[in-house]
Amino acid sequence: MTTLRILSVGIMVLALAMLSGCGASKTVTRVEPDEQIDLSGDWNDTDSRLVAEEMIKDVLGRPWLAEFKGDKKRTPVVIVGTVRNRTSEHIATTAFIKNLERELINSGRVDFVANKEERQEVRDERTDQQEFSSAETLKKFQQETGADFMLRGDITSIIDAEGGQQVKYYQVNLELVNIETNRKAWIGEKKLKKLVSQSGSKF
């Protein structure tokens, strides 16, 4: 291979490298955490927050709360159980559960206890204290507050697509169950429907 040809090949490789490096750019813009941004039409952080706010507002406005306080003469203790994702997409149900927990706690209308995984971590700490903590600061066993009600449910979806349009329908079902009697004290649902349009291609 002649020197001229080697030089030509080298220039071509360098030009391609420069073109590929300049072909894509990324811009990052900081926005407020509660700003509504919907890029794909999938379930997102705004859906999680708004649904949690509306459903907790609904459950706390129903008769079960006043009935319990009138009967037991105290504030009910609530725990959030499992919220199952029954859709075809990935949904961070842990984030949704935390939204539900936050709304319940901040309402000031119910008492709240840690979930199963959190309780185990606290119990491990309590066990360690039996051996390593002073008598004055030692936390005793069998002093936990038992929950009266569990909030649990699921998220389902239906997708309908034709051409460059897609309708995404989500339904969140939650129910409040009396842990002692298994009686359902409240059942709530929240529906979301999104129309996604995509020009130039099909779903």
N, C-alpha and C positions, 0 to 999 in steps of 0.2 A: 504493500500500500504506500503510495507516494505521500510526501510531506503535505502537499496541497490537499490531497483527499482526506488525510487525517485531520488537517486543520478545518476543513469544511464540515466533517462529521462532528468535531468538537463544538463548532459554532452552533450547529443544529441542536445538539444535546443541551447546550447552555440556554438557547432560545426557548426550547420546550420547557426547561426547568423554570425559567422566568415567567413564562405564560401560565404554567400550572400554579405557581405561587401567587400570581396576581389575579387569578380567576375567581377566587372566593374571598369574601370578607365577612367579618362578624361585627355586629354592633350590639352592645349591651346597654340598656336603659333601665335605670332604677325606677320602680314604681311603688306606690303605696301597697302594703300587703292586702288590704281589703278592696283594692281596685278589681273590677270584674274584667277579666281577660279570657276569652274563649277562642282558642285557636283550632282545635280539632273537632270540637263538639262532644268529646268524651266527658265523662264525669270528672270534675275538677275541684279545686279547693273552694271556689265560690259556691258550688253546689253543696259541698259538704257542710260549710258554715251556715248557709241560709236554711237548708233542710233541718239541721240540728236546732237552730233557733226557733223555727216555726213549730216543729214537732214537740219540743220541750214546752213551749208556750201553750200548746194545745193540751198536753197531758196534765200540766199543772192547773189548768182551768176547768178540769172535769170534776164530777162529784166525789170520786173516790178519796180525794185528799181531805175534804171537809168531813166526810164520813169517818175516815180513820182517826182524825184528830178528835172528833166528837166521841168516838167509841173508846179509844185508848188513852185519851187525854195527854198525848205527846205527839211530837213530830215524827213522821214515818222515816225509816232508814231505807235508802235505795242503793242498789248496785247495778252497774251496767254489765250485762253478760255478753254473749256473742252476737255480732251482726255479720251474717254470712253474705258473701258476694256470690250471687247466682247469675251474674251477667257473663258475657263472653269476653269482657275486657278486664284489665288489671285495675282494681280499685283499692286504694289504701284505706281499708276499713278501720285500721288502728287510729288513723287521723280522725275519721268520722266519729268513732267511739269517744275519743278525747274531746271532740266538740260537744258531744252529748253530755259528757261528764262535767265539762266546764259550765254549760248552761244550767245544769241541775244544781251544782254547788253554788254558783253565783246568784241563783234565784233567792237563796236564803229561806226557801219554803220547805225543804227536805234536808235531812241529814244524809251523809254519803259515806260509804265505806269502800276500801280498796278492793280491786278485783282479785281473782284467784292467783294470778302470777305475782301481783304486788304483795298479797298477803303472805305468800311463801317466803318472799325476800325478807319481809318484816319478821316473820317467825324465826328465820335463820338468825337474824340479828338478836332476837330475844333469847334464843338458845345460847348464843355466845355470851350474852350478858350474865347468864346464870353462873358462868365460870370466871369471867374476867371483870365484871362491874362491881362497884362497892354496894353494900347493903342499902345505902341511902338512895342510890340511883337505879337499882335493879328493878326491871319491869317484870311483873308476875305473869305466869301463864293463866289461861282461861279467864281473861278479862276483856276479850274482844267483844265488840258490838256486832250483834247479828243483824243482817239485813231483813227487812220486812217484805220488800218487793224487788224483783229483778226486771230490768228493762232489756229486751232482746228483740231480734228481728232479722230481716234480710233485705237485700237490694236486688231487684230483678230488672231486666231490660228487654225491649223488642226493637229490632232494627229493620226498617223498610227502605230499600234503595231502588232507584230507577234512574238510569242515565247518570247525569251529573248531580243528582239530588239524593239526599239521604235524610230520613227522619229517625231520630234516636229518642226512644221513649223509656224513661226510667220510673220505677215505682219503688218507694221505700216503705216497707211495712214494719211497724214496731208494735210490741205489746208489752204491757206491764202485768207481771204475774205475781200473785201473792205466794210467797215462798212456803208458808205454812199450809195453805189450803189448795194450792195450784189453781185458784180461781183467777181468771183474767179480769183485772180491774179496769183496763183500758186497752183499746186497739186503735191505732192511728195509721194513716197512710198519707204519703205525699207523692204527687206525680210531677214529673218534669218531661217536657217535650221540646226537642231542638231540631230545627231544620238546617241542614248543612248543604250548601251549594258549592260545587266545584266545577269551574269552567274549563273546557278543553279536554276533559277526561271523565271516565266513568268510575263509579265505586265498585 
